[in-house]
Every structure is written in structure tokens, then in C-alpha cells.
Amino acid sequence: MRIAILVVCGVSLVGSFARAQDAPPGEPPPGQVPPAPPPPPVAPPPAMVAPPAAVTTVDPGTLEDANSGRVAIMSTALTPPAGTFAFEDWELFLISASYAVTDHLVITGTSMVPVTSDFYWGFLSAKLQVVKVGRVRIAAQAGIAAVWGNGSDSSDSATGFDLGGVATLCLDDGCYSHVDGAVVAGFADQSNTSVPVGFMAGIVAKVGRHIRLVAEADTAHMFGDLSGQANGFLGWYGVRFTSRQIGVDLELVRPFCSDSSCDMTTFPLGVPFVTFTYRAID
């Protein structure tokens, strides 16, 4: 009896082993609970990608010099990035505000602090950079001026406009230093039998990260019925402390000519002239 039971048990084990060997790959033997599937892989969080930097065609030297749009008083062919707003104060009494419509177009309004009700003037101008090739920059400029005067017996007003061009030659790849030349003609809204034309030249030289040396010479010639050349020129020279947003020019200005009318005994080196600029730039 015991032998029969052992034989039956042995046959059952052999059959179970054979069925286990015959089970398809990847499936558990009969009677065995299949294992739980592995958890799906967790995707890593997306990497934070910084937005691309704004693209500008403006020279690095223009970005780093709040006063790059001019030498002393003459304009340069350099223009700030689109959206830039600037405020300038000249010797406290003259003020101007400008806005860059594009990287190449600037609109400027200039006037004076009203110290008297008998006289007032305003000037609206635009500068458009038309050439930017290598180290050469060329801009065209135009403006319109209006003058109001209130006398004791009458009120007078006059308007006029100017047209001109300016060229800038960058002395380095970033245009931190540059030489400039400009020609500007003035026209009255009435008769124009004579046209005054101004000729200006200047240089801005970088000597430090925030320091520039500035020099400029201005003269003029009258063309037409009244013709004549200015007797000499007006000279400007000084130092500029500047950054992306703030610029301060400390300069001396004096006339240079061949006769005694240009003698300056009180200020032999020139009259001090200070300008301040604040610029909101992205």
C-alpha cells in the first residue's frame, strides 16, 4: 500500500515538473501568481531654457556710452537701440528729450527752462542712420524750430528748419572711440537769400571703461547775397564720464580766431560747460 502511494505521488510530481518545463517563456508555471509588472519610467522634468537675448544692431560702444549720440554739441551718426528714452540737461537751462523709434531712427525735442515770458523757443529734430558698413556710419538729420517773442507792443514768432548729414568713423571694432564730421544748413520760412551752413568736426577717445576724452571744432559759412566765412572756430574740449544709463560731460569752450575779439582774459582756457544725460535703455 505504501509503495502504491509513493508511486502515485512520484508520478504526480513528474507530471507537474513536465508541465512547468512545457510552459511558454515569460509565463509562470501553472498555479503560480505572476509577478507585478515593473513601474513605468518617470520622465525627467523639462529643462528650463532661457529666452533668447534681444537682437540689436547697435554698436557696443553706443550701448556703453549714454552720450554717444553727440560729441560736445554736434551730432554723431550713432543711434541707440529701439525703445531707448533719454533726457539731457545742458547748463541747467537747456533741456532735451529723445526716443529711439528703431535701432536707426531717433526723435528729439529741445527747448529751454522758461526763465522769462518774453521769449521762448523749441526745436524738434530727427536723425536717421542710413549707412552702416564696416566702421563707417552715416546719418541724415532734419529739424524744425519755432521762436516766440512777446514785446511790450506786439507778439512776434518765426519758424525755420535745417537739413544736414553726419558721418562717423569708428576707430575700433566696437565703436568705443570715433571721429565725426557734420554739415548742417539752416533755412527760414520766409526769404532765403542767404543760407548759413555749419561745419563741425569732433573726436571721442576711450581712455578707460567709463572715461572718454572729447574735442570738437565748429565753424560756419554764409552762402548767398550775404556771403562770408566765420572768423575762426568755436572749440570744445574736456572729459566724459559715462555708462549705459548716465553720462556727464565736463568741458571748456572758447572761440579761436586771429584778432583780439577772441581774447579771453577772464577764462583763458575757456568757459566751463557741463551736460548731464540719463538714458533708459533695455
Buried (B, 14 or more C-beta within 10 A) or exposed (E): EEEEEEEEEEEEEEEEEEEEEEEEEEEEEEEEEEEEEEEEEEEEEEEEEEEEEEEBEBBEBBBBBBBBBBBBBBBBBBBBBBBBEBEBBBEEEBBBEBBBBEBBBBEBBBBBEEEEEEBBBEBBBBBBBEBBEEBEBBBBBBBBBBBBEBEEEEEEEEEBBBEBBBBBBBBEEBBBBBBBBBEBBBEBEEEEEEBBBBBBBBBBBBEEEBEBBBBBBBBBEBEEEEEEEBEBBBBBBBEBBBEBEBBBBEBBBBBBBEEEEBEEEEEEEBEEBEBBBEBEBE
